[in-house]
Structures are given as structure tokens and as C-alpha cells.
Amino acid sequence: MRILHTMLRVGNLEKSIAFYTEVLGMKLLRQSENPEYKYTLAFVGYGDESSNAVLELTYNWGVDSYDLGSAFGHIALEVENVYDACDKIRAKGGVISREPGPVKGGTTEIAFVRDPDNYAIELIQKKASYQQL
């Protein structure tokens, strides 16, 4: 088994696609509309779906916002340099909600950014290696 995608409901598909592609550097992999059930799907990611997990952005026609609730935490992205990534995101209009620095109680360098629907995205500085279980 492997993770295929994570679905996020978005209030403005165009703004969300622009954020994930222009600000975070993902590619729009595919998009489809379902007029009968009034929704549009857009899949974005850093690589082909056959070998990479991606995000499914779901726009339900006529719904412009959602209550995000308290169960969802965040999406995590690995970056080469968390400080440079935040500078680039900020320069493209992205909102940094937690400036880069060490995680509380640890040494891993992280930051948080918010997407147009206020979903949290954690940026984690790439480590030399991850320990496997």
C-alpha cells in the first residue's frame, strides 16, 4: 500500500491552484469537472502520481468557505533550506504563520505557511537521512 493523495476542500479553485503551483512550486497534474454533481477536482504535486503522493483540491460549486474544524493538523513539505523557502514564499505573497526556526524541544528547523483557505503547511528542513523503523 501507499498514500495516493490528500483531499482538501477549497473555496476558490483558481486561487488555490495558483498558491500551490506559483508559491509552493507544485505542478497542476490534472483537472476535471463533474457538472452533474457540481464539483471540480484539481490534482497538484511535485511529481507524477504513479510514484508520488499528491493533493486533490476539491471545489464544490457555490461553496466559498469551510469550517476547518480542529481535527486536521497540517501538510508537511520537505525543503532544502527552510529560511530560503520562507523568503521565496513571502516574496510571492504567501503568508508565513510561524517563522523558521527550531521546533520546540528539538533541533529540526521548521516553519509554517497558510494556503488561501487557511490550511496549515509545515516546511521541514531536509535532513541528511531519516531513520527507518
N, C-alpha and C positions, 0 to 999 in steps of 0.2 A: 504494500500500500504506500501511497504518497499523498501529500497535500496537493490538491489541484488549484484551488482558488479560495479567496475570502471575499464574501459579498458585502458591499456597503450600499445602503440606500442613500441616494443623493438628491438634493433639491434643485440643482441646476447642472445638468449633464455637461454642458459646454464649459462652464467654469471648472468643474471637477476634472474633465479631460485636460483642460489647459494646465491646471495645477500639477497633475501627476505627470504630464508629458513635458511641459515647459519649465516647471520649477524643480521637480524631482528627477527629470530625465528619463522617465519611462517611455515606452512606445505604445501607441494605440495598436493593439493586435487585431481586434475585430470588433464590429458593432452590428447590432441587429435590432429591428423594431418588431413589435407584435401589436398591430393595430386592434385585433380582436380583444385582447386583454389590456390594452393601453399601457404598455411599458416599453422602454428601450434599454438594452444592455450594451455596455462597452467594457471590453476586457483590456486592461493595461498591465504592463510588466516590463522587466528588464531583459527578457529572453523568450524564446519560443515556448509555448505551453506544453510541448511534448516533454520538456525537461526542466521547466521552471514553474514555481507557484506564481500565480498572478492575482490581480484584484479584479473582481467583477463589480462594476459600477452600475447600479440599477436605478433607473429613473422611472417612477410611476407617474404617468402623465397627470398634471394638475396638482401634484403634491410638491410644495416648495420647501418644506422643512420637516424634521423628525425630532422627537424627544429621544435623545441618545441613551437615556437610562443610566444605570450605574453598574451594569454587568460587564460591558465592553471595556477593555483596558486600552490597548494601543496596538498598532502595527509596528514592527521593528525592522529597520533597514540598516545594513552594514555599510559604512562609508570608510574611505581611505583615511580621511582626516576630518574629524567632526567640526573643528574650528573653521576650516576652509569651506566645508559643506554649508555651514550656517551663514557664512559671509555670502556665498553664492545664492543661497535661498533667499536671504534678506534682500539682496540686490535685485532679485526677480519679483519682489513683492510678497514673498512668503512671510508668515508670522512665526517667529521663534517664541515659543511659550516657556521654554526653560533653556537658558543659555548653556553653552557647552561647559563641561567640567566633569570631575569625577563623580560617580554615583555615590550616594550617601552610604558610608560604611565600606567603601571599596575603592578600587583604583581604575575600573573601567570608565573610559571617557564617553559621556553620553550628552545628548541634547534632545529637546522635543520641539516639534513643529506642529501646527494645526492646519488642516485642509479647509476648503471653503465651507464644509458642513460641520466644522469643529471637531472632527475625528483627530485623535492624537496619534502622531507618528514619532516613534523614538528613533533617533540616529545613534548608532553604536559604532565607535571607532574600531576598525578592523584590528584583530589580534593576530599574533604570529601563528597561533594554532588553537583549536578548540579541543578539549579533552573529550573523547568519546566514552560512553558507558560500556 
